Amino acid sequence: MPLDATFAALADPTRRAILERLAEGEATAGELAAPFAISQPAVSRHLKVLEEAGLISRRVDAQRRPARLEPQALAELDAWLERYRQVLAQNFQRLDAILAEPREED
């Protein structure tokens, strides 16, 4: 299931930070490694996981392979989460209605 790969990729804080950086624009593994205390090969492994999950794509640009966000994967995740947001909103509306009812004194 694609969402399984998405959640697995997002489970790692370094990968989430990489996605946050890519939200600003394309970057290479070397550029992404700069703010982290990890090597460029380690960042490349993180990029591979993100790419396999469909969260990013990479293109060849001469000697560089810049990565960029793939909004479709995030849109699918958001659509999945939206169902649960709606259920929770309905639950809170029911709770609000119950709390708004006048209470009988014992």
ABEGO torsion letter per residue (X at the ends): XAAAAAAAAAABAAAAAAAAAAAAEBBBAAAAAAABABBAAAAAAAAAAAAAAGABBBBBBEABBBBBBBAAAAAAAAAAAAAAAAAAAAAAAAAAAAAABBBBBX
